[in-house]
Amino acid sequence: MEISAGSVVVFSALTLHGSGINTTDKPRRALNIAYSQSTISHEAHESSGKSHAHVDFIVGGKLTEKAAALRT
């Protein structure tokens, strides 16, 4: 979808979305608001042995390989 500068778009957290490279000299701003009924650390989830369908994007301050693969 193409939108005008200054417009706002709202996505579900379940929707894969992104945008192209910012080719202007002005910063592109984003606001990410999320709600979770409970929290669990990455380490606690991994050690639980339960499977999950989400992709961890950043672990230990670094982009994960799976997240990087989504960018290509």
N, CA, C and O atoms as a DFTB+ gen file, in Angstrom:
288 C
 N C O
     1  1       0.842      -1.162       0.000
     2  2       0.000       0.000       0.000
     3  2       0.889       1.226       0.000
     4  3       1.919       1.252       0.673
     5  1       0.508       2.210      -0.728
     6  2       1.239       3.481      -0.726
     7  2       0.428       4.503       0.053
     8  3      -0.786       4.614      -0.122
     9  1       1.111       5.249       0.914
    10  2       0.441       6.269       1.708
    11  2       1.208       7.579       1.598
    12  3       2.388       7.598       1.247
    13  1       0.530       8.654       1.898
    14  2       1.143       9.984       1.846
    15  2       2.001      10.226       3.072
    16  3       1.769       9.647       4.133
    17  1       2.986      11.080       2.917
    18  2       3.828      11.459       4.054
    19  2       2.947      12.001       5.170
    20  3       2.022      12.775       4.924
    21  1       3.240      11.591       6.389
    22  2       2.478      12.036       7.547
    23  2       1.283      11.156       7.866
    24  3       0.609      11.374       8.873
    25  1       1.008      10.160       7.022
    26  2      -0.117       9.258       7.260
    27  2       0.253       8.222       8.312
    28  3       1.427       8.021       8.621
    29  1      -0.756       7.576       8.848
    30  2      -0.564       6.541       9.854
    31  2      -1.201       5.255       9.347
    32  3      -2.301       5.271       8.794
    33  1      -0.500       4.142       9.541
    34  2      -1.026       2.830       9.183
    35  2      -0.940       1.954      10.425
    36  3       0.073       1.967      11.125
    37  1      -1.986       1.199      10.700
    38  2      -2.013       0.332      11.866
    39  2      -2.120      -1.114      11.380
    40  3      -2.990      -1.444      10.574
    41  1      -1.227      -1.971      11.879
    42  2      -1.204      -3.382      11.517
    43  2      -1.451      -4.228      12.747
    44  3      -1.126      -3.827      13.865
    45  1      -2.023      -5.390      12.542
    46  2      -2.066      -6.393      13.590
    47  2      -0.645      -6.899      13.788
    48  3       0.135      -6.946      12.837
    49  1      -0.304      -7.273      15.000
    50  2       1.021      -7.824      15.261
    51  2       1.228      -9.143      14.522
    52  3       2.362      -9.599      14.379
    53  1       0.152      -9.753      14.056
    54  2       0.240     -11.019      13.330
    55  2       0.461     -10.823      11.828
    56  3       0.659     -11.798      11.103
    57  1       0.429      -9.590      11.362
    58  2       0.602      -9.293       9.951
    59  2       2.065      -9.011       9.648
    60  3       2.661      -8.107      10.234
    61  1       2.648      -9.787       8.730
    62  2       4.017      -9.528       8.303
    63  2       3.993      -8.267       7.444
    64  3       3.264      -8.204       6.454
    65  1       4.780      -7.273       7.813
    66  2       4.785      -6.019       7.071
    67  2       6.169      -5.390       7.142
    68  3       6.999      -5.773       7.968
    69  1       6.397      -4.451       6.292
    70  2       7.682      -3.762       6.259
    71  2       7.628      -2.656       5.227
    72  3       6.573      -2.381       4.656
    73  1       8.743      -2.034       4.991
    74  2       8.798      -0.971       3.998
    75  2      10.173      -0.960       3.358
    76  3      11.109      -1.604       3.833
    77  1      10.269      -0.221       2.281
    78  2      11.546      -0.112       1.585
    79  2      12.509       0.809       2.307
    80  3      12.196       1.373       3.355
    81  1      13.665       0.944       1.732
    82  2      14.709       1.795       2.296
    83  2      14.273       3.256       2.249
    84  3      13.694       3.706       1.261
    85  1      14.554       3.989       3.317
    86  2      14.264       5.415       3.367
    87  2      15.313       6.135       2.523
    88  3      16.482       6.201       2.905
    89  1      14.903       6.668       1.391
    90  2      15.839       7.333       0.481
    91  2      15.868       8.841       0.675
    92  3      16.523       9.551      -0.089
    93  1      15.161       9.342       1.696
    94  2      15.174      10.780       1.963
    95  2      16.242      11.104       2.995
    96  3      16.857      10.208       3.574
    97  1      16.452      12.385       3.216
    98  2      17.412      12.790       4.241
    99  2      16.730      13.010       5.594
   100  3      17.364      13.458       6.550
   101  1      15.424      12.690       5.667
   102  2      14.673      12.860       6.911
   103  2      14.469      11.498       7.574
   104  3      14.299      10.497       6.877
   105  1      14.484      11.443       8.913
   106  2      14.300      10.163       9.596
   107  2      12.875       9.637       9.426
   108  3      11.923      10.411       9.323
   109  1      12.746       8.340       9.399
   110  2      11.439       7.697       9.382
   111  2      11.156       7.238      10.803
   112  3      11.973       6.560      11.425
   113  1      10.007       7.609      11.298
   114  2       9.671       7.276      12.681
   115  2       8.664       6.135      12.721
   116  3       7.834       5.985      11.825
   117  1       8.753       5.342      13.771
   118  2       7.814       4.242      13.978
   119  2       7.502       4.138      15.459
   120  3       8.334       4.458      16.308
   121  1       6.313       3.696      15.753
   122  2       5.890       3.466      17.129
   123  2       5.321       2.063      17.177
   124  3       4.417       1.728      16.412
   125  1       5.840       1.254      18.057
   126  2       5.388      -0.127      18.201
   127  2       4.742      -0.278      19.565
   128  3       5.404      -0.141      20.594
   129  1       3.456      -0.557      19.573
   130  2       2.728      -0.755      20.821
   131  2       2.277      -2.212      20.843
   132  3       1.665      -2.687      19.887
   133  1       2.572      -2.909      21.912
   134  2       2.210      -4.321      21.999
   135  2       1.599      -4.614      23.359
   136  3       1.913      -3.963      24.356
   137  1       0.730      -5.596      23.376
   138  2       0.109      -6.040      24.622
   139  2       0.333      -7.531      24.760
   140  3       0.215      -8.278      23.788
   141  1       0.650      -7.955      25.949
   142  2       0.805      -9.373      26.240
   143  2       0.184      -9.642      27.598
   144  3       0.408      -8.895      28.551
   145  1      -0.598     -10.713      27.685
   146  2      -1.217     -11.036      28.964
   147  2      -0.176     -11.456      29.994
   148  3      -0.371     -11.261      31.194
   149  1       0.912     -12.023      29.533
   150  2       1.988     -12.399      30.438
   151  2       3.300     -12.316      29.688
   152  3       3.320     -12.253      28.459
   153  1       4.378     -12.316      30.418
   154  2       5.687     -12.276      29.777
   155  2       6.483     -13.503      30.176
   156  3       6.293     -14.065      31.255
   157  1       7.375     -13.906      29.292
   158  2       8.270     -15.009      29.569
   159  2       9.585     -14.704      28.860
   160  3       9.583     -14.267      27.709
   161  1      10.675     -14.927      29.522
   162  2      11.967     -14.644      28.905
   163  2      12.254     -15.667      27.809
   164  3      11.709     -16.771      27.815
   165  1      13.109     -15.287      26.877
   166  2      13.498     -16.191      25.793
   167  2      14.089     -17.474      26.370
   168  3      13.751     -18.569      25.919
   169  1      14.959     -17.348      27.351
   170  2      15.606     -18.513      27.934
   171  2      14.591     -19.439      28.607
   172  3      14.681     -20.660      28.472
   173  1      13.633     -18.868      29.325
   174  2      12.625     -19.682      30.001
   175  2      11.753     -20.401      28.986
   176  3      11.393     -21.561      29.188
   177  1      11.409     -19.724      27.895
   178  2      10.585     -20.360      26.863
   179  2      11.349     -21.491      26.188
   180  3      10.801     -22.574      25.981
   181  1      12.608     -21.249      25.844
   182  2      13.410     -22.274      25.184
   183  2      13.584     -23.498      26.080
   184  3      13.559     -24.627      25.589
   185  1      13.757     -23.294      27.367
   186  2      13.976     -24.427      28.269
   187  2      12.678     -25.154      28.619
   188  3      12.715     -26.228      29.218
   189  1      11.518     -24.571      28.246
   190  2      10.237     -25.220      28.564
   191  2       9.971     -26.424      27.671
   192  3       9.170     -27.289      28.025
   193  1      10.634     -26.493      26.510
   194  2      10.438     -27.608      25.594
   195  2       9.185     -27.478      24.751
   196  3       8.896     -28.360      23.943
   197  1       8.430     -26.394      24.919
   198  2       7.206     -26.203      24.142
   199  2       7.548     -25.601      22.783
   200  3       8.408     -24.726      22.677
   201  1       6.860     -26.082      21.744
   202  2       7.094     -25.520      20.415
   203  2       6.367     -24.182      20.295
   204  3       5.408     -23.923      21.022
   205  1       6.818     -23.353      19.393
   206  2       6.170     -22.071      19.165
   207  2       6.270     -21.708      17.686
   208  3       7.174     -22.157      16.982
   209  1       5.330     -20.891      17.232
   210  2       5.265     -20.533      15.819
   211  2       5.829     -19.146      15.542
   212  3       5.894     -18.732      14.385
   213  1       6.234     -18.427      16.569
   214  2       6.740     -17.070      16.336
   215  2       8.236     -17.103      16.017
   216  3       8.922     -18.102      16.229
   217  1       8.702     -15.988      15.509
   218  2      10.123     -15.837      15.201
   219  2      10.695     -14.805      16.152
   220  3      10.236     -13.663      16.177
   221  1      11.694     -15.192      16.939
   222  2      12.387     -14.216      17.783
   223  2      13.192     -13.309      16.871
   224  3      13.959     -13.797      16.040
   225  1      13.034     -11.999      17.009
   226  2      13.758     -11.072      16.148
   227  2      15.092     -10.664      16.741
   228  3      16.102     -10.614      16.039
   229  1      15.098     -10.375      18.021
   230  2      16.332      -9.946      18.669
   231  2      16.515     -10.771      19.931
   232  3      15.628     -10.814      20.783
   233  1      17.651     -11.417      20.052
   234  2      17.991     -12.193      21.235
   235  2      19.395     -11.783      21.660
   236  3      20.323     -11.800      20.851
   237  1      19.548     -11.421      22.909
   238  2      20.851     -10.984      23.402
   239  2      21.344      -9.728      22.694
   240  3      22.548      -9.527      22.535
   241  1      20.398      -8.879      22.269
   242  2      20.768      -7.625      21.608
   243  2      21.163      -7.765      20.149
   244  3      21.598      -6.791      19.533
   245  1      21.019      -8.977      19.573
   246  2      21.414      -9.192      18.177
   247  2      20.258      -9.778      17.377
   248  3      19.472     -10.574      17.891
   249  1      20.163      -9.376      16.115
   250  2      19.167      -9.897      15.199
   251  2      19.404     -11.386      14.989
   252  3      20.534     -11.801      14.730
   253  1      18.351     -12.196      15.098
   254  2      18.505     -13.639      14.933
   255  2      18.615     -13.992      13.450
   256  3      18.245     -13.200      12.584
   257  1      19.125     -15.185      13.170
   258  2      19.252     -15.639      11.782
   259  2      17.891     -15.751      11.114
   260  3      17.749     -15.388       9.946
   261  1      16.879     -16.248      11.835
   262  2      15.550     -16.378      11.265
   263  2      14.964     -15.022      10.906
   264  3      14.321     -14.875       9.867
   265  1      15.185     -14.027      11.767
   266  2      14.694     -12.683      11.490
   267  2      15.423     -12.085      10.290
   268  3      14.801     -11.442       9.445
   269  1      16.721     -12.292      10.213
   270  2      17.490     -11.779       9.082
   271  2      17.012     -12.413       7.787
   272  3      16.971     -11.747       6.753
   273  1      16.649     -13.694       7.828
   274  2      16.174     -14.380       6.627
   275  2      14.862     -13.785       6.122
   276  3      14.586     -13.853       4.925
   277  1      14.053     -13.210       6.996
   278  2      12.795     -12.582       6.575
   279  2      13.046     -11.310       5.776
   280  3      12.172     -10.867       5.031
   281  1      14.211     -10.724       5.917
   282  2      14.536      -9.468       5.225
   283  2      14.959      -9.685       3.785
   284  3      14.963      -8.739       2.998
   285  1      15.313     -10.908       3.422
   286  2      15.812     -11.158       2.056
   287  2      14.719     -11.495       1.100
   288  3      14.981     -11.730      -0.080
